[in-house]
Amino acid sequence: MKLGRSLLAGILLGTLALAAQGERQEEQRRIQEIQAKIKQGVQPTQEERQFFKEVQARRRAEYAREHPPRESTGLVPLPDLGNGTYSGEQAGLYPGGESVAPAPHWKAGLKLAREIVPLDTEGRRAKDGWIVLLSIGMSNTTMEFQAFQKLAADANGLNPRLKIVDGAQGGQTAAITANPQSHFWEVVSERLGAAGVAAKQVEAAWIKQANAGPTAPFPAEAKKLEADLVETLHNLHDKFPNLKITYLSSRIYAGYAVTPLNPEPHAYETAFAVKWVIAGQMAGKPGLNFDPRKGTVRAPWTAWGPCLWADGVKGRRQDSLVWLREDLAEDGTHPSMSGREKVAKLLLDFFRSDATARPWFLAK
């Protein structure tokens, strides 16, 4: 029995498609093995690095063709959306669609803020000690925090006993900082030492995190990020015994992204992970307890830091923040110098104005 040409062609195409699918699966398996090594602090081989680089370059090219940059996504920033919803989830930075923390949580933060004082390397109160503000996060975080450090160094009226240390590191995503054994924490310790301070002097922290290559629809990726943020807070509590306050921020705009590293709407959705973590602490979840009167302490007091997402050129009503194409680097994901400076200014304005930061950030 002879097969028709169209049927033969269909069989051939199907065979090629299955072969391509098999190659993709094998490729993904190798990528995951390399990523697992990196998370464990094991350096990949030269051959593995080259393989990873080639696969990433091809995938980025494919992604860029299929996802042209956008000046706006039409998504509404959480503060602007207020009591509205996104995919069934209520917006706002805090429960009830609010943009400020409920009074009981706020008062607890104010009390802790007044307890932040200069400490010596053993964590004892000392007039000539230091208050350390530490950053934790990935590549975007370290880029933005370094710009903030420069801005703060030239600013007037800051606490002279404040030491600002950048602990964030390129490629160190939330899944990595969630691991207490990851090499990330060794680097943080080294940076503290290089700044002339110790772990027991860390009293405040800023966290901005995400995970690489999100693909699952909402809320799966945001829920994974939420879990990783909770574990990161546990690690901070365990490694820095005098840490009292932690501020969380979500991603900047990623509508210009030409890579699948962390595009929209995933960058936008990281705000929900932050919101859920803070809401969980306010709801009294034991794994996020900061109050020794309520049981074992597992995390520092946590609230929103500056909210960084705005809808590209459309911006947001809250403060007219916009993200222009020139604010992002070539990949559309990492901030350019102007983008870093935008975040740095938002950070400085936040620490100068927030009631839970002023007592220790500003000079008396």
C-alpha positions in Angstrom: 0.0 0.0 0.0 1.5 3.4 -1.0 1.2 6.4 1.2 0.3 9.8 -0.4 2.8 12.6 -0.5 0.9 14.8 1.9 0.6 11.9 4.4 4.4 11.2 4.1 5.1 14.9 4.6 2.9 14.9 7.7 4.7 11.9 9.1 8.0 13.5 8.4 7.0 16.8 10.0 5.6 15.0 13.0 8.8 13.0 13.4 10.9 16.2 13.2 8.7 17.9 15.8 9.0 15.0 18.2 12.8 15.0 17.7 12.9 18.8 18.3 10.7 18.3 21.4 13.1 15.6 22.7 16.1 17.9 22.1 14.3 20.7 24.0 13.6 18.4 26.9 17.2 17.2 27.1 18.4 20.8 26.8 16.1 21.8 29.6 17.3 18.9 31.8 20.9 20.0 31.4 20.0 23.7 32.1 18.2 22.6 35.3 21.3 20.6 36.4 23.6 23.5 35.8 21.2 25.9 37.7 21.0 23.4 40.6 24.8 23.4 40.8 24.9 27.2 40.9 22.3 27.3 43.7 24.5 24.9 45.7 27.5 27.2 45.2 29.2 24.8 42.8 30.9 26.4 39.9 29.9 25.0 36.5 32.5 23.7 34.1 33.7 25.7 31.1 31.7 23.4 28.8 28.6 23.9 30.9 29.1 27.6 30.9 29.4 27.6 27.1 26.3 25.4 26.7 24.3 27.6 29.0 25.4 30.8 27.2 24.5 29.4 23.7 21.1 28.2 24.9 20.3 31.5 26.6 21.4 33.5 23.5 19.1 31.4 21.2 16.2 31.5 23.6 16.5 35.3 24.0 16.5 35.7 20.2 13.4 33.6 19.9 11.7 35.5 22.7 12.6 38.9 21.3 11.0 37.9 17.9 7.8 36.8 19.6 7.5 39.5 22.3 8.2 43.0 20.9 8.8 45.7 23.5 5.8 47.6 24.8 5.6 51.1 26.2 2.6 50.1 28.2 0.9 46.9 29.3 -2.4 48.3 30.4 -1.8 46.8 33.9 -2.7 49.1 36.8 -0.2 49.7 39.6 -1.5 48.2 42.9 -1.7 51.5 44.7 -3.8 53.0 41.8 -6.0 49.9 41.6 -6.8 50.2 45.2 -9.8 48.1 46.2 -10.0 46.6 42.7 -8.9 43.2 41.7 -6.4 41.5 39.4 -7.2 38.0 38.3 -9.4 37.7 41.4 -6.9 39.0 43.8 -7.6 42.3 45.6 -5.0 45.0 44.9 -3.6 47.7 47.2 -0.3 47.3 49.0 -2.0 46.2 52.2 -5.2 44.2 53.0 -8.5 45.9 52.2 -7.0 47.6 49.1 -5.1 50.1 51.3 -1.8 51.8 50.6 -0.8 52.2 54.2 -0.4 49.6 56.9 -3.1 49.1 59.5 -2.5 51.0 62.7 -1.5 48.0 65.0 1.2 46.9 62.5 2.3 50.5 62.0 2.6 51.1 65.7 4.7 47.9 66.2 7.1 49.1 63.5 7.4 52.6 65.1 8.3 51.0 68.4 11.0 48.8 66.8 12.3 51.8 64.8 13.0 53.7 68.1 14.9 50.7 69.4 17.4 50.8 66.5 20.6 52.4 67.9 24.3 52.1 67.2 25.7 48.7 68.2 29.3 47.3 68.6 30.4 44.1 66.8 29.0 42.0 69.7 25.5 43.7 69.3 25.9 45.8 72.4 24.7 49.4 72.5 27.6 51.7 71.8 27.8 55.4 71.0 30.7 54.7 68.6 28.9 51.7 67.1 27.0 51.3 63.9 23.5 50.9 62.6 23.8 48.7 59.4 21.2 49.0 56.6 21.7 45.9 54.4 20.3 45.1 50.9 19.4 41.6 49.8 18.5 40.6 46.3 19.5 39.9 42.7 21.3 41.9 39.9 18.7 44.6 39.6 18.8 45.1 43.4 22.6 45.5 43.6 22.6 47.9 40.6 19.9 50.1 42.2 21.3 49.9 45.7 24.8 50.9 44.6 23.3 54.0 43.0 21.4 54.6 46.3 24.7 54.3 48.3 26.3 57.0 46.1 23.2 59.3 46.5 23.1 58.8 50.3 26.9 59.5 50.6 26.3 63.0 49.2 23.0 63.6 51.1 22.8 65.9 54.1 21.1 65.1 57.4 21.7 61.4 57.5 22.6 59.6 60.7 26.5 59.7 61.0 26.4 56.2 62.7 24.6 54.6 59.8 26.5 52.2 57.5 24.8 51.2 54.2 26.0 47.9 52.9 25.1 46.2 49.6 24.5 42.5 50.1 22.6 42.0 46.8 24.4 40.0 44.1 24.0 39.4 40.4 22.1 36.2 39.5 21.2 35.5 43.1 17.4 35.1 42.8 14.8 34.4 45.5 15.2 30.7 45.2 18.9 31.1 46.1 18.5 33.5 49.0 15.8 31.1 50.4 18.6 28.5 50.9 20.5 29.1 54.2 23.4 27.2 52.8 23.8 29.1 49.6 27.1 30.8 48.8 25.1 34.1 48.7 25.3 34.4 52.5 29.0 33.9 52.6 29.4 36.8 50.2 27.1 39.0 52.4 29.4 38.2 55.4 32.5 39.1 53.4 30.9 42.4 52.3 30.0 43.3 55.9 33.6 42.6 57.0 35.0 44.7 54.1 32.7 47.6 55.4 34.1 47.2 58.9 30.9 45.9 60.5 29.6 42.6 61.8 26.4 40.6 61.5 25.2 41.7 65.0 25.2 45.3 63.8 22.6 44.7 61.0 19.3 46.2 62.2 17.4 47.1 59.0 17.3 45.6 55.5 15.8 46.2 52.1 14.8 43.2 50.0 14.0 43.2 46.3 13.7 39.8 44.8 12.3 37.8 41.9 12.9 34.4 40.3 14.3 33.8 36.9 12.4 32.5 33.9 8.8 32.5 35.2 6.3 30.8 32.9 3.3 29.6 34.9 0.1 31.7 34.9 -0.8 33.8 37.9 -0.8 33.1 40.8 1.6 30.1 40.6 4.9 32.1 40.1 3.9 34.7 42.7 3.1 32.0 45.2 6.5 30.5 44.7 8.1 33.9 45.1 6.1 34.4 48.3 7.4 31.2 49.7 11.0 32.1 48.8 10.6 35.5 50.4 9.4 33.9 53.6 12.4 31.6 53.7 14.7 34.5 53.0 13.2 36.4 56.0 13.9 33.3 58.1 17.5 33.3 57.0 17.9 37.0 57.8 16.4 36.5 61.2 18.8 33.5 61.9 21.9 35.2 60.5 21.4 38.7 61.9 20.1 38.4 65.5 19.5 42.2 65.9 17.7 42.7 62.7 14.4 44.5 63.6 12.9 45.9 60.4 12.8 44.7 56.8 11.3 46.6 53.8 10.2 44.7 50.7 9.9 46.1 47.2 8.8 44.4 44.0 10.1 44.7 40.4 10.4 47.7 38.1 8.5 47.7 34.8 9.5 45.0 32.3 7.4 45.7 29.3 10.5 46.5 27.3 12.0 43.1 28.1 13.5 41.2 25.1 14.5 38.2 27.2 12.4 35.7 29.2 14.4 36.4 32.4 11.5 38.2 34.2 9.1 39.8 31.7 5.6 41.1 32.1 3.2 40.3 33.5 5.5 38.4 35.9 7.3 41.6 37.0 4.0 43.2 37.8 2.8 40.1 39.7 5.9 40.1 42.0 4.0 42.9 43.9 1.4 40.3 45.0 4.1 38.1 46.5 5.3 41.0 48.6 1.8 41.9 49.6 1.0 38.3 50.7 4.1 38.1 52.8 3.3 41.3 54.7 -0.4 40.4 55.0 0.6 37.0 56.3 2.7 38.6 59.1 -0.2 40.9 60.0 -2.6 38.0 60.1 -0.4 36.3 62.7 1.2 33.4 60.7 3.6 31.7 63.1 6.3 31.5 60.4 6.4 35.3 60.1 6.0 36.2 63.8 8.2 39.2 64.9 6.7 39.7 68.4 8.2 37.6 71.2 5.0 38.0 73.2 3.2 36.0 70.6 5.5 33.0 70.4 8.8 32.1 68.7 10.2 34.9 66.6 10.9 33.8 63.0 11.2 37.0 61.1 11.8 40.7 61.4 8.9 43.2 61.3 8.1 43.7 57.6 6.5 46.3 55.5 6.5 47.8 52.0 9.5 49.8 51.0 9.2 52.1 47.9 6.8 50.7 45.3 8.8 50.7 42.1 6.4 49.4 39.4 4.6 51.8 37.0 3.0 51.1 33.6 5.8 52.3 31.3 5.1 55.6 29.7 1.6 55.7 31.2 3.1 55.7 34.7 1.0 55.9 37.8 -1.2 58.4 39.6 0.5 58.1 43.0 3.6 60.1 42.0 3.7 60.3 38.2 6.5 57.7 38.1 7.1 56.5 34.5 9.5 54.0 33.0 10.9 55.1 29.6 12.9 52.8 27.2 16.1 54.6 28.1 15.6 53.7 31.8 16.2 50.1 31.0 19.3 48.4 29.6 19.5 46.7 26.3 17.8 43.6 27.6 14.8 45.7 28.8 15.0 44.0 32.2 18.0 45.5 34.0 17.9 49.2 34.8 20.1 51.6 32.9 22.0 54.3 34.7 18.9 56.6 34.6 16.7 53.7 35.8 19.1 53.0 38.7 19.1 56.7 39.7 15.2 56.6 39.7 15.1 53.8 42.1 17.9 55.3 44.2 15.9 58.6 44.6 12.8 56.6 45.5 14.8 54.8 48.1 16.3 57.9 49.6 12.9 59.7 49.6 11.4 56.7 51.3 13.9 56.4 54.1 13.8 60.1 54.7 10.0 60.3 55.0 8.8 56.9 56.3 8.0 57.1 60.0 9.6 53.7 60.7 12.8 54.8 59.1 13.3 58.4 60.1 14.3 57.6 63.8 17.4 55.7 62.7 18.1 56.9 59.2 18.2 60.6 59.9 20.5 62.5 62.2 19.0 63.4 65.5 
